[in-house]
Amino acid sequence: MTHSPATGTGPDPTPDALRDHRDRLDTHLHPAARAWLRQALDEAAANSGSAWELRVAEAGRRCGSRHADAARVLILYAACADPATLARLYHQGSAAERRAVLCALPHLVPGPDGVPLVEDALRTNDTRLLAAALGPYAARHLDAHSWRHAVLKCLFTGVPVDAVAGLAARGRGDAELARMLADYAAERTAADRPVPADLYRVLDLAAEDLEADHPHGKES
């Protein structure tokens, strides 16, 4: 179930990321696509039935693959989609629609109700889905064990660690993460396989502040 926003035209997407989405679409979409998006946002804000949900699926065809993620997130935000609606759209949607749901989580779900969707995405090997799953929502709500393994999965699937929101805040001085990364690097080296360059960057971060407490604990 969703709840209607206070005004008929939907909430102003005040979060900076959503404002950026709207500004970019206003600038780059051709007139027909802009008109379609305005109508889709009005339908989502009116929240009459489930017709607006079809617009989430249509966004790729209407706005083009380059702008579809941003359009879908704005539609979900205009509808004030609740966790149950987001979960249904995620499980019924394509990979692109699932990615949009993950990107919308930090704007729509204040608590941990969206964590199962993040965990589901992290079980895949779809690199774009993995990157979307590790956005600001995961940084706030994913537990330490799952978050560490997600960082490691980025390294062995080739997802740039820059995609991991909150990496510096969560990873700095994390002794367990440092141990996992050092073990992974050792395994790769022993197998005569290359070690991802990002690994050393994250390892340095995870090992920060540990040497003061354990002078011989940081691996070179």
KAQUI-V397741 format. One record per residue. PSI is psi in degrees with one decimal (NA if undefined). OMEGA is omega in radians with two decimals (NA if undefined). D_LAST is the distance of its C-alpha to the last C-alpha in whole Angstrom. Layout:
psi: (PSI:PSI)
omega: (OMEGA:OMEGA)
d_last: (D_LAST:D_LAST)
//
This chain:
psi: (145.0:165.5:145.5:141.3:169.6:-27.7:160.6:-20.2:6.5:166.5:147.5:124.9:74.8:-30.2:139.8:-43.5:-40.2:-36.9:-40.3:-41.9:-49.7:-44.4:-41.9:-40.7:-40.5:-33.2:-40.1:-20.9:145.5:161.6:-42.2:-39.6:-38.7:-42.1:-42.3:-43.4:-41.5:-43.2:-41.7:-40.6:-38.4:-42.2:-42.5:-40.9:-37.9:-30.7:39.0:103.5:-157.3:13.6:-35.4:-27.0:-29.5:-29.1:-30.1:-44.4:-33.2:-16.3:-35.8:-43.0:-36.5:-37.8:-9.8:151.5:-29.7:-32.4:0.8:-41.2:-48.4:-42.3:-42.9:-42.1:-41.8:-38.6:-45.5:-39.6:-42.3:-34.0:-7.6:45.6:129.3:172.6:-38.1:-41.2:-43.6:-40.8:-42.2:-45.9:-37.5:-51.4:-24.7:-10.8:171.0:175.6:-39.0:-40.3:-37.3:-40.1:-41.3:-40.0:-44.9:-40.1:-25.8:-19.3:-47.5:-19.6:-17.2:-21.4:104.5:-23.0:-160.9:9.8:-23.0:-1.5:-40.0:-31.4:-40.8:-45.8:-37.8:-45.2:-35.7:-12.9:-8.6:174.0:16.9:109.0:-34.5:-34.8:-40.5:-44.4:-41.8:-36.2:-25.5:31.7:-163.6:-30.5:-46.5:-37.0:-32.4:-33.1:-16.3:135.5:161.4:-43.6:-49.4:-38.0:-42.8:-44.9:-31.2:-40.7:-43.9:-38.5:-35.8:-42.7:-41.1:-2.6:-4.8:13.4:123.4:137.2:-13.0:-19.1:-15.0:105.2:140.2:19.6:-46.5:-43.7:-41.5:-31.5:-22.3:128.4:22.0:98.8:-38.3:-40.0:-41.8:-41.3:-45.6:-42.1:-41.8:-40.5:-42.7:-43.0:-41.0:-40.5:-43.8:-42.4:-43.0:-31.5:7.3:41.7:149.9:146.1:127.5:136.0:-34.9:-25.7:-44.4:-33.4:-45.8:-36.2:-43.3:-40.2:-47.6:-27.9:-5.4:141.0:-3.2:-30.8:-31.4:-37.5:-32.0:83.5:-27.1:14.1:-24.8:129.3:139.6:NA)
omega: (3.06:3.10:-3.07:3.04:-3.01:-3.10:-3.07:-3.11:3.10:-3.10:3.02:-3.11:-3.03:3.09:-3.03:-3.10:-3.13:3.07:3.10:3.09:-3.07:-3.14:-3.12:3.13:3.10:-3.10:-2.92:3.13:3.05:-2.99:-3.12:3.12:3.09:3.12:3.11:-3.11:3.10:3.12:3.14:3.12:3.10:3.11:-3.14:-3.14:3.12:3.02:3.12:-3.12:-3.07:-3.10:-3.11:-3.13:3.09:3.13:3.08:3.12:-3.07:-2.95:-3.14:-3.13:-3.06:-3.03:-3.10:-3.04:-3.11:-3.04:-3.03:-3.13:-3.11:3.14:-3.12:3.13:3.12:3.11:3.12:3.14:3.12:3.14:-3.04:-3.07:-3.14:-3.07:-3.13:3.11:3.12:3.14:3.13:3.14:3.12:-3.04:3.14:-2.98:3.04:3.10:3.14:3.12:3.08:3.12:3.13:3.10:3.13:3.13:-3.13:-3.04:-3.09:-3.13:-2.98:-3.05:-3.08:-3.11:-3.02:-3.04:-3.13:-3.09:3.12:3.11:3.08:-3.13:3.10:-3.14:-3.12:3.08:-3.12:3.01:3.08:-3.00:3.12:3.09:3.09:-3.14:3.12:-3.12:-3.06:3.08:-3.06:-3.14:3.11:3.13:-3.11:-2.90:-3.12:-3.13:-3.00:-3.11:-3.12:-3.11:3.11:-3.13:3.09:3.09:3.12:3.14:3.05:-3.07:-3.10:3.01:3.09:3.06:3.14:-3.10:3.03:3.11:-3.08:3.13:3.08:-3.08:-3.11:-3.09:-3.08:-3.01:-3.05:3.10:-3.14:-3.05:-3.13:3.07:3.11:3.13:-3.13:-3.13:3.12:3.10:-3.14:3.11:3.14:3.11:3.14:-3.12:-3.14:3.13:-3.13:3.11:-3.09:3.08:-3.14:-3.12:3.13:-3.10:-3.09:3.08:-3.14:3.12:3.09:3.12:-3.10:-3.11:3.13:3.10:-3.13:-3.09:-3.14:3.14:-3.11:-3.00:-3.10:-3.01:-3.08:-3.14:3.12:NA)
d_last: (53:52:54:56:54:57:58:60:57:54:51:50:47:45:42:40:39:42:44:42:43:46:46:44:47:50:49:48:50:53:57:57:54:54:57:56:53:55:57:54:53:57:57:54:55:58:57:60:59:56:57:54:52:53:52:49:49:51:49:47:50:52:49:47:44:42:43:44:41:42:46:45:43:46:48:47:46:50:51:49:48:47:45:47:48:44:44:47:46:43:44:47:45:43:40:41:43:40:37:40:40:37:37:40:38:37:40:43:41:40:39:37:40:38:35:37:37:33:32:35:33:30:31:32:30:32:30:32:33:29:29:32:31:28:30:31:33:30:28:31:32:29:28:24:24:26:24:20:22:23:20:19:22:22:19:21:24:23:24:22:21:23:26:24:26:25:21:20:22:22:18:17:16:16:14:16:15:11:12:14:12:9:12:14:11:11:15:15:14:16:19:18:18:17:14:16:15:15:13:10:12:13:10:9:13:13:10:13:15:13:12:15:16:14:12:10:9:6:4:0)
//
